[in-house]
Amino acid sequence: MKYLVADDEPLARQRINRLMEKLGGFEFVGAAEHGTQVLDLVDKCKPTIILLDIDMPGMNGIEVATLLSTSHPEVKVVFVTAHAEFALEAFHVFAAGYLVKPVQIEQLTAVMSRLYTPKLQYQLAGETRSVNISEVLVAQADDKYTHIWFEGGEAMVDHSLKYLLAHYPQDFIQIHRHTLVKRDAIDSIAHQATGGAVVKIKGFPEQLPVSRRAVKEVKTLI
């Protein structure tokens, strides 16, 4: 999902970008310093979400959102501002969210979760179906595809392990060269007589091998 950041303060833009990177699954496509620039970038970059400051030079955020509600109603506007008193006006322009600076990761996560639940698509009996990323327990490389197991089934998807790890680092940890698992689904880790280790994943029937390199990080999640 593509997003645009609009704020006349460079440090504020940088902070929002860092937080969005931590969330994963979002693509930064541009930054604007004033309202007119926002409108130009919306046409050029086609963002799905705009993280929009209210107090900007020239056209303010409320005015920008009012125009966008007519010209680009598909774009979701999340206000990021130091002014809590504009919340009612934000409601009237159908804002998708309202965050007061300094924004915390928990607040941003809550807003983005309401807007966007990342999914993986797969084919089953000729039909395209999808599963929430949050439901995927295990992902293993399988030739040109990735075999995923989720709550209620399994499927083959086109995305590589590298893609999944890069886009959803908050959801997955790589425990072996060919295996990712859901971070908060790790139940236990056991060391074997051979010197290796295996993990038990909640909701998954088999134990999975853990590389020596990954053991330390896995233990921090239990």
ChimeraX commands (.cxc) that place a marker at each C-alpha (Angstrom):
marker #1 position 0.00,0.00,0.00 radius 0.5
marker #1 position 1.48,3.33,-1.12 radius 0.5
marker #1 position 1.62,6.32,1.19 radius 0.5
marker #1 position 2.49,10.00,0.97 radius 0.5
marker #1 position 3.75,12.15,3.86 radius 0.5
marker #1 position 2.79,15.83,3.97 radius 0.5
marker #1 position 4.35,18.08,6.61 radius 0.5
marker #1 position 6.30,21.33,6.38 radius 0.5
marker #1 position 8.73,20.12,9.07 radius 0.5
marker #1 position 11.49,17.78,7.74 radius 0.5
marker #1 position 12.01,16.11,11.12 radius 0.5
marker #1 position 8.30,15.34,11.40 radius 0.5
marker #1 position 8.33,13.73,7.94 radius 0.5
marker #1 position 11.38,11.65,8.87 radius 0.5
marker #1 position 9.80,10.45,12.10 radius 0.5
marker #1 position 6.60,9.32,10.38 radius 0.5
marker #1 position 8.64,7.50,7.73 radius 0.5
marker #1 position 10.64,5.65,10.37 radius 0.5
marker #1 position 7.45,4.55,12.10 radius 0.5
marker #1 position 5.87,3.40,8.83 radius 0.5
marker #1 position 8.99,1.40,8.00 radius 0.5
marker #1 position 8.69,-0.37,11.34 radius 0.5
marker #1 position 5.12,-1.36,10.55 radius 0.5
marker #1 position 6.11,-2.97,7.23 radius 0.5
marker #1 position 3.85,-3.60,4.24 radius 0.5
marker #1 position 3.77,0.06,3.13 radius 0.5
marker #1 position 5.58,1.78,0.26 radius 0.5
marker #1 position 6.73,5.40,0.60 radius 0.5
marker #1 position 6.09,7.26,-2.68 radius 0.5
marker #1 position 6.66,10.91,-1.85 radius 0.5
marker #1 position 6.83,13.82,0.59 radius 0.5
marker #1 position 5.15,17.21,0.41 radius 0.5
marker #1 position 5.88,20.44,2.29 radius 0.5
marker #1 position 2.67,22.33,1.51 radius 0.5
marker #1 position -0.90,21.75,0.36 radius 0.5
marker #1 position -0.47,22.50,-3.34 radius 0.5
marker #1 position 2.39,20.03,-3.53 radius 0.5
marker #1 position 0.18,17.37,-1.95 radius 0.5
marker #1 position -2.37,17.71,-4.74 radius 0.5
marker #1 position 0.35,17.49,-7.40 radius 0.5
marker #1 position 1.90,14.38,-5.85 radius 0.5
marker #1 position -1.44,12.62,-5.48 radius 0.5
marker #1 position -1.86,12.80,-9.26 radius 0.5
marker #1 position 1.72,11.70,-9.94 radius 0.5
marker #1 position 2.31,9.06,-7.26 radius 0.5
marker #1 position -1.19,7.59,-6.79 radius 0.5
marker #1 position -0.92,7.00,-3.02 radius 0.5
marker #1 position -3.54,5.00,-1.15 radius 0.5
marker #1 position -2.89,6.83,2.13 radius 0.5
marker #1 position -1.80,10.39,2.91 radius 0.5
marker #1 position -0.34,11.16,6.32 radius 0.5
marker #1 position -1.28,14.82,6.35 radius 0.5
marker #1 position -0.33,17.67,8.66 radius 0.5
marker #1 position -2.94,20.38,9.20 radius 0.5
marker #1 position -0.88,23.50,9.88 radius 0.5
marker #1 position 1.04,23.96,6.61 radius 0.5
marker #1 position 1.97,27.04,4.53 radius 0.5
marker #1 position -0.70,28.22,2.11 radius 0.5
marker #1 position -3.45,25.64,1.82 radius 0.5
marker #1 position -3.86,23.83,5.15 radius 0.5
marker #1 position -4.51,20.14,5.64 radius 0.5
marker #1 position -8.26,20.51,6.16 radius 0.5
marker #1 position -8.57,22.39,2.86 radius 0.5
marker #1 position -6.47,19.76,1.08 radius 0.5
marker #1 position -8.59,16.93,2.48 radius 0.5
marker #1 position -11.77,18.74,1.43 radius 0.5
marker #1 position -10.55,18.91,-2.18 radius 0.5
marker #1 position -9.35,15.31,-2.14 radius 0.5
marker #1 position -12.70,14.05,-0.85 radius 0.5
marker #1 position -14.15,15.17,-4.19 radius 0.5
marker #1 position -11.27,14.69,-6.63 radius 0.5
marker #1 position -9.77,11.51,-5.14 radius 0.5
marker #1 position -12.32,9.94,-2.77 radius 0.5
marker #1 position -10.43,6.64,-2.87 radius 0.5
marker #1 position -7.42,8.18,-1.07 radius 0.5
marker #1 position -7.49,7.72,2.69 radius 0.5
marker #1 position -6.39,10.76,4.69 radius 0.5
marker #1 position -4.86,10.34,8.14 radius 0.5
marker #1 position -4.20,13.65,9.87 radius 0.5
marker #1 position -0.95,13.90,11.82 radius 0.5
marker #1 position -0.98,17.15,13.75 radius 0.5
marker #1 position -0.02,18.92,16.95 radius 0.5
marker #1 position -3.54,20.38,17.16 radius 0.5
marker #1 position -6.06,18.12,18.86 radius 0.5
marker #1 position -8.78,20.76,18.48 radius 0.5
marker #1 position -9.19,20.07,14.74 radius 0.5
marker #1 position -10.61,16.57,15.30 radius 0.5
marker #1 position -14.21,17.64,14.61 radius 0.5
marker #1 position -13.26,19.35,11.35 radius 0.5
marker #1 position -11.33,16.23,10.36 radius 0.5
marker #1 position -14.47,14.18,10.93 radius 0.5
marker #1 position -16.43,16.44,8.58 radius 0.5
marker #1 position -13.95,15.83,5.73 radius 0.5
marker #1 position -14.18,12.06,6.29 radius 0.5
marker #1 position -10.65,11.60,7.63 radius 0.5
marker #1 position -9.67,7.96,8.03 radius 0.5
marker #1 position -7.65,8.73,11.16 radius 0.5
marker #1 position -6.43,11.48,13.45 radius 0.5
marker #1 position -3.05,11.30,15.20 radius 0.5
marker #1 position -1.69,13.90,17.60 radius 0.5
marker #1 position 2.06,14.58,17.64 radius 0.5
marker #1 position 4.33,13.19,18.88 radius 0.5
marker #1 position 2.94,10.06,17.25 radius 0.5
marker #1 position 3.69,6.77,18.97 radius 0.5
marker #1 position 4.08,3.46,17.13 radius 0.5
marker #1 position 1.11,1.98,19.01 radius 0.5
marker #1 position -1.19,4.77,17.83 radius 0.5
marker #1 position -0.03,4.51,14.23 radius 0.5
marker #1 position -0.39,0.73,14.30 radius 0.5
marker #1 position -3.98,1.00,15.52 radius 0.5
marker #1 position -4.95,3.41,12.75 radius 0.5
marker #1 position -3.23,1.47,9.98 radius 0.5
marker #1 position -4.70,-1.81,11.19 radius 0.5
marker #1 position -8.16,-0.36,10.73 radius 0.5
marker #1 position -7.30,0.85,7.24 radius 0.5
marker #1 position -5.31,-2.04,5.96 radius 0.5
marker #1 position -5.12,-5.68,6.86 radius 0.5
marker #1 position -2.35,-7.15,4.67 radius 0.5
marker #1 position -3.30,-10.30,2.81 radius 0.5
marker #1 position -1.73,-12.95,0.59 radius 0.5
marker #1 position -3.65,-14.19,-2.42 radius 0.5
marker #1 position -3.65,-17.80,-3.58 radius 0.5
marker #1 position -5.53,-20.04,-5.99 radius 0.5
marker #1 position -7.85,-22.83,-4.87 radius 0.5
marker #1 position -9.94,-24.84,-7.34 radius 0.5
marker #1 position -9.67,-22.06,-9.89 radius 0.5
marker #1 position -10.75,-19.38,-7.43 radius 0.5
marker #1 position -8.64,-16.53,-6.07 radius 0.5
marker #1 position -8.72,-16.47,-2.30 radius 0.5
marker #1 position -6.81,-14.57,0.34 radius 0.5
marker #1 position -5.51,-15.02,3.86 radius 0.5
marker #1 position -4.54,-12.35,6.36 radius 0.5
marker #1 position -0.80,-12.07,6.94 radius 0.5
marker #1 position -1.53,-12.22,10.66 radius 0.5
marker #1 position -2.97,-15.73,10.22 radius 0.5
marker #1 position 0.09,-17.21,8.48 radius 0.5
marker #1 position 1.99,-19.49,10.87 radius 0.5
marker #1 position 4.74,-20.93,8.66 radius 0.5
marker #1 position 6.16,-20.13,5.22 radius 0.5
marker #1 position 8.63,-22.42,3.45 radius 0.5
marker #1 position 10.38,-22.02,0.11 radius 0.5
marker #1 position 9.13,-24.59,-2.40 radius 0.5
marker #1 position 10.91,-24.32,-5.76 radius 0.5
marker #1 position 9.60,-21.12,-7.42 radius 0.5
marker #1 position 6.78,-20.72,-4.92 radius 0.5
marker #1 position 6.29,-20.43,-1.17 radius 0.5
marker #1 position 4.24,-22.95,0.77 radius 0.5
marker #1 position 2.29,-21.29,3.59 radius 0.5
marker #1 position 0.37,-22.80,6.47 radius 0.5
marker #1 position -2.26,-20.70,8.17 radius 0.5
marker #1 position -5.07,-21.03,10.66 radius 0.5
marker #1 position -7.45,-23.35,8.82 radius 0.5
marker #1 position -5.42,-24.49,5.83 radius 0.5
marker #1 position -2.39,-24.22,3.57 radius 0.5
marker #1 position -1.62,-22.86,0.11 radius 0.5
marker #1 position 1.07,-21.99,-2.41 radius 0.5
marker #1 position 1.79,-18.30,-3.07 radius 0.5
marker #1 position 3.98,-16.48,-5.59 radius 0.5
marker #1 position 5.83,-14.28,-3.09 radius 0.5
marker #1 position 9.33,-15.33,-2.03 radius 0.5
marker #1 position 10.54,-15.61,1.56 radius 0.5
marker #1 position 12.71,-12.56,0.90 radius 0.5
marker #1 position 9.64,-10.56,-0.10 radius 0.5
marker #1 position 7.65,-11.65,2.95 radius 0.5
marker #1 position 10.48,-10.85,5.34 radius 0.5
marker #1 position 11.14,-7.46,3.74 radius 0.5
marker #1 position 7.49,-6.37,3.71 radius 0.5
marker #1 position 6.32,-7.91,7.00 radius 0.5
marker #1 position 9.30,-7.90,9.38 radius 0.5
marker #1 position 7.00,-7.36,12.36 radius 0.5
marker #1 position 5.14,-10.60,11.55 radius 0.5
marker #1 position 7.87,-13.06,10.58 radius 0.5
marker #1 position 11.25,-14.29,11.72 radius 0.5
marker #1 position 13.54,-16.43,9.57 radius 0.5
marker #1 position 14.47,-19.51,11.58 radius 0.5
marker #1 position 16.17,-21.40,8.76 radius 0.5
marker #1 position 17.34,-20.74,5.22 radius 0.5
marker #1 position 14.05,-21.99,3.79 radius 0.5
marker #1 position 11.63,-21.22,6.63 radius 0.5
marker #1 position 9.83,-18.24,8.14 radius 0.5
marker #1 position 7.51,-18.49,11.12 radius 0.5
marker #1 position 5.07,-16.14,12.79 radius 0.5
marker #1 position 6.89,-14.31,15.58 radius 0.5
marker #1 position 4.17,-14.48,18.20 radius 0.5
marker #1 position 3.28,-18.09,17.39 radius 0.5
marker #1 position 6.57,-19.54,18.66 radius 0.5
marker #1 position 5.68,-21.72,21.63 radius 0.5
marker #1 position 8.99,-23.31,22.65 radius 0.5
marker #1 position 12.50,-24.19,21.52 radius 0.5
marker #1 position 14.32,-27.43,22.28 radius 0.5
marker #1 position 17.97,-28.34,21.79 radius 0.5
marker #1 position 18.82,-31.71,20.26 radius 0.5
marker #1 position 21.63,-34.12,21.05 radius 0.5
marker #1 position 23.09,-33.45,17.61 radius 0.5
marker #1 position 23.65,-29.83,18.57 radius 0.5
marker #1 position 20.76,-28.40,16.58 radius 0.5
marker #1 position 17.49,-26.95,17.80 radius 0.5
marker #1 position 13.81,-27.15,16.88 radius 0.5
marker #1 position 10.82,-24.93,17.61 radius 0.5
marker #1 position 7.20,-25.71,18.29 radius 0.5
marker #1 position 4.74,-23.35,16.60 radius 0.5
marker #1 position 1.29,-22.86,18.09 radius 0.5
marker #1 position -1.28,-24.35,15.73 radius 0.5
marker #1 position 1.32,-26.17,13.59 radius 0.5
marker #1 position 1.68,-29.96,14.04 radius 0.5
marker #1 position 5.41,-30.39,13.36 radius 0.5
marker #1 position 8.56,-29.15,15.05 radius 0.5
marker #1 position 10.76,-27.07,12.76 radius 0.5
marker #1 position 14.57,-26.89,12.69 radius 0.5
marker #1 position 16.28,-23.67,13.73 radius 0.5
marker #1 position 19.64,-22.60,12.33 radius 0.5
marker #1 position 22.43,-21.87,14.80 radius 0.5
marker #1 position 22.40,-18.24,13.69 radius 0.5
marker #1 position 18.69,-17.83,14.51 radius 0.5
marker #1 position 18.62,-19.55,17.91 radius 0.5
marker #1 position 19.49,-16.47,19.96 radius 0.5
marker #1 position 16.81,-14.27,18.39 radius 0.5
marker #1 position 14.19,-17.02,18.61 radius 0.5
marker #1 position 14.80,-17.34,22.35 radius 0.5
marker #1 position 14.02,-13.64,22.83 radius 0.5
marker #1 position 10.52,-14.24,21.44 radius 0.5
marker #1 position 9.54,-16.99,23.87 radius 0.5
marker link #1:1,2 radius 0.2
marker link #1:2,3 radius 0.2
marker link #1:3,4 radius 0.2
marker link #1:4,5 radius 0.2
marker link #1:5,6 radius 0.2
marker link #1:6,7 radius 0.2
marker link #1:7,8 radius 0.2
marker link #1:8,9 radius 0.2
marker link #1:9,10 radius 0.2
marker link #1:10,11 radius 0.2
marker link #1:11,12 radius 0.2
marker link #1:12,13 radius 0.2
marker link #1:13,14 radius 0.2
marker link #1:14,15 radius 0.2
marker link #1:15,16 radius 0.2
marker link #1:16,17 radius 0.2
marker link #1:17,18 radius 0.2
marker link #1:18,19 radius 0.2
marker link #1:19,20 radius 0.2
marker link #1:20,21 radius 0.2
marker link #1:21,22 radius 0.2
marker link #1:22,23 radius 0.2
marker link #1:23,24 radius 0.2
marker link #1:24,25 radius 0.2
marker link #1:25,26 radius 0.2
marker link #1:26,27 radius 0.2
marker link #1:27,28 radius 0.2
marker link #1:28,29 radius 0.2
marker link #1:29,30 radius 0.2
marker link #1:30,31 radius 0.2
marker link #1:31,32 radius 0.2
marker link #1:32,33 radius 0.2
marker link #1:33,34 radius 0.2
marker link #1:34,35 radius 0.2
marker link #1:35,36 radius 0.2
marker link #1:36,37 radius 0.2
marker link #1:37,38 radius 0.2
marker link #1:38,39 radius 0.2
marker link #1:39,40 radius 0.2
marker link #1:40,41 radius 0.2
marker link #1:41,42 radius 0.2
marker link #1:42,43 radius 0.2
marker link #1:43,44 radius 0.2
marker link #1:44,45 radius 0.2
marker link #1:45,46 radius 0.2
marker link #1:46,47 radius 0.2
marker link #1:47,48 radius 0.2
marker link #1:48,49 radius 0.2
marker link #1:49,50 radius 0.2
marker link #1:50,51 radius 0.2
marker link #1:51,52 radius 0.2
marker link #1:52,53 radius 0.2
marker link #1:53,54 radius 0.2
marker link #1:54,55 radius 0.2
marker link #1:55,56 radius 0.2
marker link #1:56,57 radius 0.2
marker link #1:57,58 radius 0.2
marker link #1:58,59 radius 0.2
marker link #1:59,60 radius 0.2
marker link #1:60,61 radius 0.2
marker link #1:61,62 radius 0.2
marker link #1:62,63 radius 0.2
marker link #1:63,64 radius 0.2
marker link #1:64,65 radius 0.2
marker link #1:65,66 radius 0.2
marker link #1:66,67 radius 0.2
marker link #1:67,68 radius 0.2
marker link #1:68,69 radius 0.2
marker link #1:69,70 radius 0.2
marker link #1:70,71 radius 0.2
marker link #1:71,72 radius 0.2
marker link #1:72,73 radius 0.2
marker link #1:73,74 radius 0.2
marker link #1:74,75 radius 0.2
marker link #1:75,76 radius 0.2
marker link #1:76,77 radius 0.2
marker link #1:77,78 radius 0.2
marker link #1:78,79 radius 0.2
marker link #1:79,80 radius 0.2
marker link #1:80,81 radius 0.2
marker link #1:81,82 radius 0.2
marker link #1:82,83 radius 0.2
marker link #1:83,84 radius 0.2
marker link #1:84,85 radius 0.2
marker link #1:85,86 radius 0.2
marker link #1:86,87 radius 0.2
marker link #1:87,88 radius 0.2
marker link #1:88,89 radius 0.2
marker link #1:89,90 radius 0.2
marker link #1:90,91 radius 0.2
marker link #1:91,92 radius 0.2
marker link #1:92,93 radius 0.2
marker link #1:93,94 radius 0.2
marker link #1:94,95 radius 0.2
marker link #1:95,96 radius 0.2
marker link #1:96,97 radius 0.2
marker link #1:97,98 radius 0.2
marker link #1:98,99 radius 0.2
marker link #1:99,100 radius 0.2
marker link #1:100,101 radius 0.2
marker link #1:101,102 radius 0.2
marker link #1:102,103 radius 0.2
marker link #1:103,104 radius 0.2
marker link #1:104,105 radius 0.2
marker link #1:105,106 radius 0.2
marker link #1:106,107 radius 0.2
marker link #1:107,108 radius 0.2
marker link #1:108,109 radius 0.2
marker link #1:109,110 radius 0.2
marker link #1:110,111 radius 0.2
marker link #1:111,112 radius 0.2
marker link #1:112,113 radius 0.2
marker link #1:113,114 radius 0.2
marker link #1:114,115 radius 0.2
marker link #1:115,116 radius 0.2
marker link #1:116,117 radius 0.2
marker link #1:117,118 radius 0.2
marker link #1:118,119 radius 0.2
marker link #1:119,120 radius 0.2
marker link #1:120,121 radius 0.2
marker link #1:121,122 radius 0.2
marker link #1:122,123 radius 0.2
marker link #1:123,124 radius 0.2
marker link #1:124,125 radius 0.2
marker link #1:125,126 radius 0.2
marker link #1:126,127 radius 0.2
marker link #1:127,128 radius 0.2
marker link #1:128,129 radius 0.2
marker link #1:129,130 radius 0.2
marker link #1:130,131 radius 0.2
marker link #1:131,132 radius 0.2
marker link #1:132,133 radius 0.2
marker link #1:133,134 radius 0.2
marker link #1:134,135 radius 0.2
marker link #1:135,136 radius 0.2
marker link #1:136,137 radius 0.2
marker link #1:137,138 radius 0.2
marker link #1:138,139 radius 0.2
marker link #1:139,140 radius 0.2
marker link #1:140,141 radius 0.2
marker link #1:141,142 radius 0.2
marker link #1:142,143 radius 0.2
marker link #1:143,144 radius 0.2
marker link #1:144,145 radius 0.2
marker link #1:145,146 radius 0.2
marker link #1:146,147 radius 0.2
marker link #1:147,148 radius 0.2
marker link #1:148,149 radius 0.2
marker link #1:149,150 radius 0.2
marker link #1:150,151 radius 0.2
marker link #1:151,152 radius 0.2
marker link #1:152,153 radius 0.2
marker link #1:153,154 radius 0.2
marker link #1:154,155 radius 0.2
marker link #1:155,156 radius 0.2
marker link #1:156,157 radius 0.2
marker link #1:157,158 radius 0.2
marker link #1:158,159 radius 0.2
marker link #1:159,160 radius 0.2
marker link #1:160,161 radius 0.2
marker link #1:161,162 radius 0.2
marker link #1:162,163 radius 0.2
marker link #1:163,164 radius 0.2
marker link #1:164,165 radius 0.2
marker link #1:165,166 radius 0.2
marker link #1:166,167 radius 0.2
marker link #1:167,168 radius 0.2
marker link #1:168,169 radius 0.2
marker link #1:169,170 radius 0.2
marker link #1:170,171 radius 0.2
marker link #1:171,172 radius 0.2
marker link #1:172,173 radius 0.2
marker link #1:173,174 radius 0.2
marker link #1:174,175 radius 0.2
marker link #1:175,176 radius 0.2
marker link #1:176,177 radius 0.2
marker link #1:177,178 radius 0.2
marker link #1:178,179 radius 0.2
marker link #1:179,180 radius 0.2
marker link #1:180,181 radius 0.2
marker link #1:181,182 radius 0.2
marker link #1:182,183 radius 0.2
marker link #1:183,184 radius 0.2
marker link #1:184,185 radius 0.2
marker link #1:185,186 radius 0.2
marker link #1:186,187 radius 0.2
marker link #1:187,188 radius 0.2
marker link #1:188,189 radius 0.2
marker link #1:189,190 radius 0.2
marker link #1:190,191 radius 0.2
marker link #1:191,192 radius 0.2
marker link #1:192,193 radius 0.2
marker link #1:193,194 radius 0.2
marker link #1:194,195 radius 0.2
marker link #1:195,196 radius 0.2
marker link #1:196,197 radius 0.2
marker link #1:197,198 radius 0.2
marker link #1:198,199 radius 0.2
marker link #1:199,200 radius 0.2
marker link #1:200,201 radius 0.2
marker link #1:201,202 radius 0.2
marker link #1:202,203 radius 0.2
marker link #1:203,204 radius 0.2
marker link #1:204,205 radius 0.2
marker link #1:205,206 radius 0.2
marker link #1:206,207 radius 0.2
marker link #1:207,208 radius 0.2
marker link #1:208,209 radius 0.2
marker link #1:209,210 radius 0.2
marker link #1:210,211 radius 0.2
marker link #1:211,212 radius 0.2
marker link #1:212,213 radius 0.2
marker link #1:213,214 radius 0.2
marker link #1:214,215 radius 0.2
marker link #1:215,216 radius 0.2
marker link #1:216,217 radius 0.2
marker link #1:217,218 radius 0.2
marker link #1:218,219 radius 0.2
marker link #1:219,220 radius 0.2
marker link #1:220,221 radius 0.2
marker link #1:221,222 radius 0.2
view
